[in-house]
Amino acid sequence: MTPLERHLRAVIAAEGPIPVLRYMAECLGHPDHGYYITRDPLGAAGDFVTAPEISQMFGELIGLWCADLWDRMARPDPVLLVEMGPGRGTLMADALRAAAALPGFRDAIRLHLVETSPVLRARQAEALAGLETGAAPVWHDDIGTVPGGPLLLIANELLDALPVRQILRTAAGWRERMVAVADGGLAFVPGAAPVEAPAFAADAPIGGLVELRPAADEVAAAVTARLLRHGGAALFIDYGHLESAPGETLQAVRSHVYADPLTDPGEADLTAHVDFAAFARTARAAGAAVHGPVAQAEFLAALGIGARAEALSRASGPKRAGEVDAALDRLCSPARMGRLFKAMALAAPDGPVPAGFG
């Protein structure tokens, strides 16, 4: 039994079953035993691989996306470059190297990284060493402590890791899905109190389940408020669905294979698909201009990933060219990340349309 499971069992014994929302939050962010607090989960030796780890092309194109937008924003100096959930710092390191192609941009940057994991903060510092910007990187536990100013924000595979509520349609009506102790282990059970379901779930059958993500709404509202006040744009890339609909997508990944979300809590990554329609609704209601979502393959193609892949292949030997082709396929093939992953930008209503969303 993991230390986190012992903690959760004690909480359930004292308080009764806990909502899935709280369970996921504890598994990922418990200050002593949370998954993201205690390890570097990325890479072949970890549990999963993200796009920046697949190829330098991904981060390079994001860096050029930022540089282009800064140029069309009339080159504010300083400009806040913020990444939420920076992983190992790989994306930002590649982005900053590419961004040096536009004179003046890196000098104008004030770099802020929103990261709660001490382990990953150390990895980010290593990755960014020697890549100078207008000021040294500053780390934050949440976006609320990032100072004001014109903003370019990046969040790759952030939203999918934010905790979800699950509500279940039972014969007695909609109920919160909870985690309890049953038959010696952790188990999903319906809560006792009725809850309200969203309109899009009106036709869900008995046993139908809906996932809601309050923390994503908070991110959309907070980022939009900053964009309205100071200008700029925020780019979100993640996997998920275009329209709000019932269905269960909560999953655990450990050592690159799917696992039971209730087994060994704190030792596996827990994620759920992003509801891009819900995220867009919240951002629009707060006043943002919403661009996309578009499929990742379409977005990267518009930024020039094909030309970048050709250039890398020409500059390297056959083995390296094969690796570039494999990475391009993984990022852009509809059967892999190209269709499931999507890009969406939030922007100030009076600002330029970000590249990739024309």
Secondary structure, 3 states (H helix, E strand, C coil): CCHHHHHHHHHHHHHCCEEHHHHHHHHHHCCCCCHHHHCCCECCCCCECCHHHHCHHHHHHHHHHHHHHHHHCCCCCCEEEEEECCCCCHHHHHHHHHHCCCCCHHHHEEEEEECCCHHHHHHHHHHHCCCCCCCCCEEECCHHHCCCCCEEEEEECCHHHCCCEEEEEECCEEEEEEEEEECCEEEEEEEEEECCCCHHHCCCCCCCEEEECHHHHHHHHHHHHHHHHHCEEEEEEEEEECCCCCCCCCEEEECCEEECCCCCCCCCEEECCEEHHHHHHHHHHHCCEEEEEEEHHHHHHHHCHHHHHHHHHHCCCHHHHHHHHHHHHHHHCCCCCCCCEEEEEEECCCCCCCCCCC
